[in-house]
């Protein structure tokens, strides 16, 4: 039997790939009945698409695989707390459960800044579990941004891309 930790580790693998590609290291996995339907990572820089967050890409791929936009019975695993856009996509896709690693105190919409996923006026709410492998997930982000700041100080990145913000 595969556990929440196993699935979040797959998301962490995706986050590591994102970092290697110069993207903010966030990975996401959509699972149904113990089967990985989709996995992806941030691709904003590569696609020049501000909506190319790991969660949104994985949700879209899972919906295509299932042949329906309703991802009922699925769980989304993500390394970083979803932003408002991704939380909105989770609600719209009817994903009943979200497990994430580390909180996002600047843009989190699953309890940190906003709580879109459990908002009482929305037509769908998700069960949220946070803090799984939090130190490892946070460490990826801390290391990534520290390396970007170091490169920017040495002139390796233009100022506008020195510290890309997740959000």
N, C-alpha and C positions, 0 to 999 in steps of 0.2 A: 504494500500500500504506500502510495506517495503522500507526503505530508505537506502542510503549508510551507514549511521551511524548504523542502525540496523544490517546490514551485518558485518560491521567492529566490532561490539560488539560480534558477534559470533566468529570472529577471536580472539578477546581478551579473550574470554572464553577458547579457545584452547591454547592460550599463557599461561594462568594461569595454565592449566593442565600440560603443558610442564614444567613450573617452579616447580610444585609439584613433578614432576618425575625427577628433577635434570637436565633438559634440558634447554638450552637457551630459554627464553620465547618468542617464535615467533609462531603465529598462522595464518592460511590462510583458505580462503573460496572461492570456485568457484561457481558462481551464473549464471543462464541463465533464462531469462524471469521471474525473481522474485522467482525462485526455487533454493534452495541450492542443488547443484549437489554433492559437496564433501567438506569436512572440515578436516583439520589435523593440526598437530603441529610438531615442531622439534622433531626428534627421533634419532639423531646422536649417542648419548650415548647408548641408549637401543639397537640399531641395529649394533653399531660399523661400521656405514656406513657414510662416510663423505658427501655423497650426500643426506642424509635423512633430507633435509630441508623441512619446512612446505609447501612452495609453490610447490616444486617438487612433494611431496607426494599427495597434493590436486589436482594438474594438472593431475597426472597419474590416480587417482581415478575418476576424472571427465571424462577423456577420456574413461576409461573403462565403465563407466555408460552410456555414450552417444554412445559408440561403434564406435568412430572415434577419431583420433588424432587431428583433426581440431576443436578447441574449439571456432569457430566463434560464435559471439553473446553472448559470456560469459564475465563476469567481475571477475577479481581476486581481492579479498580483503586480505590485509596482514598487520600485525601490524608493520613490519619493512621494510624499503626499500629493494627490492630484490638485492641480490648479482649478480655477473656476471653469475654464473652458472644458477641461477633461472631466471634471465632476458633472458638468452639464451633459456631456456625452454619455457618461455612466448612467445618469438618470434617464435620459432619452432612450438608451439601449435596454433599460429595465434590468441592469445587472444587479442581482440581489446581494452580492457580497464583495467587499473590497478588502484586501490585505495589503498594507504598505509598510515599508521599512522605517523611514525617518520622516519626521515632521518638516514642514516648510513654513517657518515662522513669518515669512514675507509674503507668500502667495498661496498658502495652503487653503483648500476649500473643503476639507474633510474634518474640520474641527479646529484648526489653528487660527486662521484669520476669519474664515467663513465656515459654515457647515451646510453646504449645498446638498450633500448626500443624505442628510437627515432632516432637511427643512420640512416642517410640518405642513406648509402650504403647497408643496409640490406633490404631483400625483404618484411619485415613486420614491421610496427611501431604501437605502442600502444599509446592511449591517457592515460596520467598519471595525477592523482589527488593525491596530497600529503598534509599532515598536518591535516587530519581528526583525531580527538581525539589524537593528537600528544602528549600532556602532559601525558595522561593516558598510551599510548603505550610506551613512553620513560620511564615513571616511573616504569613500570614492569621490564625493562632492568636494570635500575639504582639500583633498590632494589635487583634484583637477583645477580648482580655482586658484590654489596656491601656485601651481605650475604656470597657469596663465598669467597671474600677476607677476611672477618672476620673469617670464618671457617678455612681458610688456615693458618692464623696467629696463631690460637689456635691448629693447628696440625690436623684438621679434614679432610683435603683433601691432597692427594699427590700433590707435587708442579706442576706436569704437567697437572693436572685437576683443579687447584685452580681457574683459570679464563679462562674458555673455550671461545674461540673466535668464533664469528659468521662470516661466510664468505664463 
